[in-house]
Amino acid sequence: MTAGTAPGRAAGPARTIFFGSGPFAVPILDAVAAHPRLEVVAVVTTPDRPAGRSRSLTPTPVALRARDLGLSVHQPSSIRSAETMAELAALAPDLGVLADYGRIIPQALLDLPRLGILGVHPSLLPRHRGATPIQATILAGDHDAGLAIYRMDAGLDTGPLLATESWPLDGTETAPALEADAAARGATLLAAALPGYLDGTAPLAPQGIAPLIVTTRLTREHARLDPARPAVELERQVRAHAGWPGSFVETAGGRLGVISASVAPGEAADEADAADIAGVAGTIVEAAGGRPAIATSQGRLVLDRVQPAGGREMAGADYLRGHRELLGTTVAGAATVSGR
């Protein structure tokens, strides 16, 4: 297999193993299952995991969809085990397709399908390699989102590119909405790129070297809003972390989830009396419309919709109306910022 071309024509439908777990992968699976040049012989996804307050075992979105489609589902605890490798090898796959799987694929498995494994990644590689490209796109304030379909190699999202697509962002996207849009586009892009790849006529281009950003997995602690950062960055964080891990601040009245936020347009003349306390990053102040806002190192983050711990989601103004004692207090982790 050369670096510059697809590997060659498959005789008949290519026996295909699909690797995926999360919601981004579901439309990709649909496209693979419906493609006339492919035969899905197995769907590999991660094991059921505890979810919800009951912590009951819950299948991945891909497992649920694969069963609806009548496909064979494999949920190995270890993709590297000799038993798993033997099971997949026995299927004699021609091709693999991977999207939002959540596990590193070992070299022995990359080498198993004759035509290799194609990855569908929701960013313009090499930008935003790694586990959280959707969130990273929003956090970075990128003007465009993108997709890349590439032949996987031993590196982290480093293989040669088969197809790419980009589209403009308007700066209001949340991670769940952008993920759904990218998934639908990815399914279409993959379906269009497959014939050339299977026929060996599609060129494979090496990835560029810049701009390179490698993302990391998100944890619950990433949900904390740090007022030492500018308000514009925190507003992006709220949108990027919508769904998981969410966003919150620790107030004197307890943890307050931030569902949506905006950046105050500027200090109004009638708010001059708030200038002193606004010099402390993390101070809770009142913004236009009676909404709570947090002074940051640069600007104020207005909390448009919030959710108190154990309570229901509500408008920020409604929350502040019942918690005016929080005005002038600071959220946990706040620090004095000079030069405002």
N, C-alpha and C positions, 0 to 999 in steps of 0.2 A: 504494500500500500504506500503510495508516494504522498508527500506532504501537499502537493499542489492539485490533486484531483480526487474525485470520489472513487471508490474502490472497484466499481465494475458492475455489470448487469447481473441481477439475481434471476435465476430460472424459476418462473412462477412467483406467486406471492411470497414475499420474504417472511420467514418465520421470525416473529418479533416478540421480544420480552420488553414489557413496559415497567419502568421503575418510577414510582411516585407516591406521595403521601398526602400533601396538603391541598387546599382548594385551588391553588394556581394550576395544579396538574390535571384537574378534572376535565376541563375543555380540551386539553392536549390529549388525554386518553380517549376522549370521544372522537377526536380527529384521527387518531391512530387506528381505533377500532373500525372506523367507517371507511378507511382508505382502501381502495380496491387492489392496491399493490402490496398490501400487508396482511398477514395472518397473525393475530395476537395469540401466542401459545401460553403466555403466563403474564400475570401482573404481580410485581413484587412491591410490597409496601411494608411499612413498619408495623410492629405488633400493636394490638389494642392497648389504649392507655386510660388510666382513671381520668374522669372529667366531671365537672359540675360539683355541686355540694355533696351529692351522694357518693362521688368518687367511683361511680360504676365504670366498668371497662367499656370503652367506646372505640369502634373501628375508625380508621382514618377516612376522610372524604373519598379518597381513591378506592379504598376497599369497598365502601358502600356502592360507589358507582360501578365498579368492576362486577360486583355480584348482580347488580341490576342488569348489566349487559350479558350476564351468563358466562363470564370469563373466569378462568382458573386463578385463584388468589393465593399467593404465598406470602407469609408474614414471618420470615426468619428472625430470630433474636440476634443472630450474627450473620451478616452478609459474607463474612470471611471464612466461615466454618467449612470444613471439608464436606460435611453433609449437604450444606446449601449449594456449594459449588458442584457437587455430583448431581444434585437434582436439576440444576439449571443446565448443566452440560448434557444431560440425558434428553433435553428438549431439542437439541441440535439447532440452536437459534442462528439465523442469518444476521439479525440486526437487533440492537437495543435502542430504546428511546427513554430518556430520563428527564423528568421535570419535578422539582420540589420534592425530592426523595428524602433528604435529611440525613443521609449516610454517605461516607466516603467509599467509592467503588475501588476495590483493589485491582492491581494490574492484571492478575490472572483472570478476573471477570471482564475487564476491558478487552482482553485478547480473545475472549470466548466467542462472540459473534463474528462471523466471517466479514461482515461489513462494518464492524465496530459499533460503538454506542454514540448516538447523537444526543447532545444536551440542549435543552431549551431554557435559556436564561433571561430573566426580565431586566436586562440592562444592555448598554452598548459596550460590550467587552472591548478592551480590558478594564474599563471603568466599572466599579462596583462589583468586582469579583466577590465570591463568598456567599454567606448564608442569608443576608438581608438586603438585597439590592433595591427592592421597592422602597423600603424605609430610608435607605441611604440616598436614593435619588431625591426624595423630598427634603431630607435633612440638609443636603448640600445646596438646596435652592436651585437645582438644575432647571434650565429652561426647556429641556426636552427629555422625554422618557424614551426607552428603547428596548429592543429585543435582539438576542443573538442566538442563532442555531449553529452549533459547532460540534466537531468530532472530538469526543473526550479523549484526553491523554492522562498521564500520571499526575499532572499538575492540578492546581485548584483553578478550574475554569480557564485553562490556558490553551486549549486545543485550537486548531485552525477553523476559521469561520466558513460556514456554508451559506448563511443568509442573515441579513440584519434588517431592522426597520426602526425608524424613529418617528416621533410625533411631538408636537408642542404641548407644554403644560401651561395652565393659566394661573398657577400658584394657589389654588384652593383645594387641590386634590387631597383626599385622605388615603392612607395606605390600603384599606380594603377596596376602595373604589378604583384606585390605580391598578391594584392587583387583578381585579376582575376585568378591567379593560385590557391589560397586558395579556392575560390568559386567553381571551377571545382572539386577540390579534396573533398571539403565538400559535394557536391552533390553525389559523388560516395560513400563516407564513410557513409552518411546517408542512402542511398538506401540499402547498405549492412547490416547496423545495425538494420534496421526496423523489419525484420522478427522475429528475436530473441526477440526484445522488445515487439512486438505484441503478441507473443506466450508465453511470461512470462518466457522465458528460459535464457535471457541475464542478466548477473550480472551487478549491478550498484555499482561502487566503490566510496567511499568518496574521495573528493579532498585532496591533501596534503596541508601542511601549508607553504611551502617555495619552491622556492623563490616567494614571493607575491609582485606583482606590480599592483596598481590600476590606470587606465588611466583616463584622463579627456577629455572633448570635446575641439576641437581646435577652436580658433577664429582668426580673421585677424591679431591681434597683435602677434600671435605665428609665423607669417611669417617673422618677423624681425630677421635678423642675428646679433648676438651679438659678436663682435670681442674679447670680454673679455673671451670667451670660446675657447678651443683648436680647431684648424682647422679640426681635424678628427671628432669632434662632429658636427661642422657646415656642413661638407660634408654629414654626415648622415642626418642632418636636411633637407638639400636640397632634398635628395631622399625621405625622409619620408613625406615631405609636398608637393611633386609634385602633381599637380591637385588642391588640397585644403589643407591648405590655401595659398600654394606657399611660395616663399622665396624672400626677397628683402633687399637691403641696401639703406640708404638715403645718396646720395653723394652731393657734391657742385653743381653738374649739374642736380639734381633731383633724384627722386626715380628710382632705377635700379632693375628690377626683375632678379633673378638668376635662370635660367632654369636647368643648370647642372654645377657641380663644381668638383674639385679634390684637393687633398692635394699635395702641392709641395714636391718633394722627398727630398729636403734639400737645404741649402744655398750654391750656387756655388761660386767658388773663384772669378769669374769675376763679382759677384754681391756684393763684399765686400763694394763698395761705397754706397750700400743701407743699410748698417748695422745700421747707426744712426737712420734713419727714421723707420727702421723695428722694433725698440724698442718701438714704439707707436702702441698699438693695434688699428686697424682700419685704419692705413695708407694704401693708395692705392699705390702699387708698380707694376713693370713690371716683369712678369715671363717669362720663356722660351717660344719661339714662339710668342712673342709680346702680350701675354695674360695679362689682368689685374689680379692682385691678391691683397688680403687683408691680412695684417699682423695681426696675432691673438696672444692670450696669449701663444700659442705654435704652431709654424709653420705658413705657409701661405696658405690661401684658394684661389685656382686659379679659376677664373670665366670663365668656358669653353664656356657656352652659356648664353646670357643675353637678356633682353627685356626692353628697355627704356620705361618710362611711356608714353602711347599713341602711341608707335612705334611698329615695328615688331621685332620678335625674330631674333637674329643674333649671329654669332660667337663672343666670347669675344675679340679676336684679332682685328676683324673688328670694333668693338665698340671703342676700345682703340685707334685705328689708327686715328679716328676722334675726340678723346677727350683726347689728351695727356696732356691737362692742369690739368687733375685730378690727375696726378702722384704727390705724395707727400702730397696730401690733405688727410683728414680723413673723414670717414663716420660718420654720426650722432651717438652719444652715445659712441664714442671711448674714451678710457681712457689709460693713460700711464701704461705700465706693466713692472715691474722691473725684473731683473734676466734672461733676454734673453741672 
